[in-house]
Amino acid sequence: MAKKIAKVVKMELPGGEAKPGPKLASAGIVMPKFCTDFNAKTADRRGEIVPVIITAYEDKSFDYVIKTSPVAGLLLKAAGISKGSSNSKKIVGHISKAKLKEIAEYKLPDLNCNDVEAAMKIIAGSAKNMGIAIDD
């Protein structure tokens, strides 16, 4: 018989540094066990924000799926800036076409497209909205 799902929670946690707290308490899971597992799996992603989808079951067990880092964070890091522009017409940073392709390849599994070219267009749109120019 399948387990009965109690709750599905989407959250963003620091890679390799998740701690028990109110954010995780809302998921209704055994926090120390989750934190140990999550931190072990995301130790190589320290300093990044890591999206995770936690499925909590009524018997207090859980499953979780780790997603790729958000595009905005990757673009900011690549451009070497702390925040994007409040006005998309004002350029606050630059990234190369090669870096754009690298980000697109990384994000491809979580994007709603089938190839790297389409993923690059999606990422380029995000960059434009943040005031980050793409150099050829």
Buried (B, 14 or more C-beta within 10 A) or exposed (E): EEEEEBBEBEBBBBBBBBEBEEBBEEBBBBBEEBBEEBBEBBEEBEEBBBBBEBBBBEEEEBEBEBBBBBBBEBBBBBBEBEEBBEEEEEEBBBBEEEBBBBBBEBBBEEBEBEEBEBBBEBBBEBBBEBBBEBEE
